[in-house]
């Protein structure tokens, strides 16, 4: 049961840290504007798909889950 408690404390600390980073606006300038993100604008229509940002977040989360699984 101690392992579950440690995992919950670590997950909570990580969530608080990510929340503080997002709250301060650190990733505001680059998140979603990486090279490779698709952005199309014509007239009053705009389409934005953050492809590379999604891949980067996916790799980061996969790595974190792999670490916590061990």
Backbone bond lengths (Angstrom), bond angles and torsions (degrees), N, CA, C in turn:
res aa  C-N    CA-C-N  psi(-1)  N-CA   C-N-CA  omega(-1)  CA-C   N-CA-C  phi
1 X - - - 1.446 - - 1.528 111.18 -
2 X 1.325 117.55 -26.84 1.459 120.25 179.41 1.527 112.08 -64.66
3 X 1.328 116.89 -32.95 1.460 120.15 -179.67 1.529 111.52 -65.28
4 X 1.310 116.82 -39.28 1.457 120.30 179.03 1.528 110.24 -65.67
5 X 1.329 116.75 -41.04 1.464 120.53 178.27 1.514 112.12 -62.95
6 X 1.326 116.77 -41.80 1.470 120.62 178.37 1.526 110.51 -64.61
7 X 1.339 115.70 -41.64 1.457 119.47 -179.84 1.525 110.65 -64.01
8 X 1.318 118.23 -40.69 1.461 121.19 178.94 1.529 111.81 -66.34
9 X 1.328 117.16 -39.15 1.464 120.22 178.01 1.525 110.53 -65.12
10 X 1.327 116.89 -43.54 1.470 120.39 179.69 1.525 110.44 -65.73
11 X 1.341 117.23 -43.13 1.465 120.33 178.84 1.525 110.63 -63.06
12 X 1.324 117.56 -39.30 1.463 120.79 177.40 1.512 112.14 -65.02
13 X 1.328 116.41 -41.48 1.468 120.24 179.12 1.527 111.05 -64.70
14 X 1.321 116.33 -40.12 1.473 120.00 178.42 1.527 110.21 -65.46
15 X 1.323 116.81 -41.40 1.467 119.77 178.97 1.521 111.52 -65.13
16 X 1.326 117.45 -38.41 1.465 120.55 177.45 1.528 109.75 -65.57
17 X 1.332 116.90 -42.87 1.467 120.36 -179.83 1.527 111.13 -63.10
18 X 1.324 117.41 -43.73 1.465 120.52 178.47 1.524 110.24 -65.01
19 X 1.324 117.06 -40.21 1.462 120.78 177.64 1.510 112.73 -61.88
20 X 1.322 117.15 -41.68 1.468 120.81 178.59 1.526 110.51 -65.48
21 X 1.324 116.50 -42.01 1.464 120.11 179.40 1.527 110.70 -62.90
22 X 1.330 117.03 -44.62 1.457 119.98 179.63 1.523 111.79 -69.96
23 X 1.305 117.33 -33.97 1.463 121.88 -179.48 1.529 110.85 -67.19
24 X 1.338 117.10 -38.07 1.461 120.62 -179.92 1.525 111.86 -75.44
25 X 1.325 117.62 -15.37 1.457 120.76 177.06 1.510 113.92 85.32
26 X 1.325 118.08 23.11 1.462 120.45 -178.60 1.525 111.18 -62.66
27 X 1.320 118.93 -44.62 1.457 121.63 -177.68 1.509 114.13 -86.16
28 X 1.297 117.80 8.19 1.463 121.98 -174.61 1.534 112.79 -64.47
29 X 1.306 117.68 -35.31 1.462 120.59 -174.93 1.519 113.75 -83.80
30 X 1.330 118.73 -27.89 1.458 119.46 -174.80 1.515 113.50 -114.64
31 X 1.321 118.65 -21.28 1.458 120.54 -176.92 1.526 109.76 -71.05
32 X 1.329 116.76 117.55 1.457 121.40 -177.12 1.507 113.68 91.48
33 X 1.312 117.66 -0.87 1.467 121.58 179.45 1.523 111.47 -125.61
34 X 1.331 116.34 30.14 1.452 120.54 178.76 1.521 110.22 -77.57
35 X 1.346 117.21 156.35 1.463 119.00 174.92 1.532 109.51 -60.92
36 X 1.295 117.63 129.93 1.458 122.10 -177.76 1.519 112.87 106.47
37 X 1.333 117.90 -13.31 1.459 121.07 174.19 1.523 108.13 -74.02
38 X 1.316 116.46 137.14 1.462 121.76 -174.60 1.522 109.71 -89.61
39 X 1.324 115.52 125.57 1.458 120.86 178.11 1.528 108.26 -138.31
40 X 1.320 116.16 126.81 1.464 122.00 -177.68 1.520 108.31 -133.45
41 X 1.320 116.51 127.75 1.456 121.47 178.66 1.524 109.39 -134.28
42 X 1.334 115.92 130.66 1.455 120.73 175.52 1.519 107.26 -148.45
43 X 1.298 115.78 116.74 1.462 120.91 -179.47 1.522 111.16 63.41
44 X 1.323 116.46 -124.45 1.463 119.53 179.76 1.528 112.11 -98.64
45 X 1.342 117.59 14.02 1.458 122.92 178.71 1.521 109.65 -110.96
46 X 1.317 116.28 132.01 1.465 119.33 174.59 1.520 108.94 -138.10
47 X 1.326 115.47 142.44 1.449 122.91 179.95 1.517 107.50 -130.27
48 X 1.335 116.49 131.64 1.457 120.92 -179.28 1.515 108.69 -136.50
49 X 1.334 116.37 125.07 1.456 121.76 176.33 1.522 108.01 -130.48
50 X 1.340 117.75 111.40 1.473 121.36 -177.01 1.535 111.76 -80.47
51 X 1.317 117.33 75.28 1.455 123.30 -174.71 1.535 111.85 -62.89
52 X 1.298 118.02 -53.52 1.470 121.86 -177.59 1.524 110.43 -68.47
53 X 1.321 118.12 -35.84 1.460 120.76 176.89 1.517 110.27 -62.46
54 X 1.336 117.72 -42.63 1.465 121.06 177.59 1.522 111.04 -63.10
55 X 1.326 117.11 -42.24 1.465 120.11 178.59 1.526 111.45 -64.28
56 X 1.320 116.92 -41.14 1.464 120.90 179.47 1.528 111.19 -64.04
57 X 1.316 117.23 -43.96 1.466 120.79 178.28 1.522 110.21 -65.31
58 X 1.322 118.06 -38.40 1.456 121.96 178.71 1.524 111.39 -63.43
59 X 1.323 117.06 -44.08 1.466 120.75 178.42 1.521 110.55 -64.42
60 X 1.318 117.35 -42.59 1.458 121.52 179.32 1.523 111.50 -62.53
61 X 1.326 117.72 -46.67 1.459 120.73 179.27 1.527 111.90 -66.48
62 X 1.333 117.69 -38.21 1.462 120.84 176.60 1.521 110.51 -61.25
63 X 1.318 116.98 -43.06 1.455 121.26 178.75 1.533 111.26 -64.03
64 X 1.336 116.78 -43.79 1.458 119.83 179.19 1.528 112.19 -64.11
65 X 1.331 117.06 -43.25 1.470 119.97 177.77 1.521 111.28 -65.22
66 X 1.336 117.51 -35.38 1.462 120.91 177.61 1.528 109.98 -64.91
67 X 1.333 117.28 -40.87 1.465 121.43 178.68 1.515 110.46 -64.62
68 X 1.333 117.73 -45.42 1.468 120.70 -177.97 1.522 112.18 -70.28
69 X 1.309 118.25 -26.39 1.454 120.78 179.32 1.533 111.19 -69.71
70 X 1.314 116.75 -33.10 1.477 120.96 -179.21 1.449 108.49 -73.82
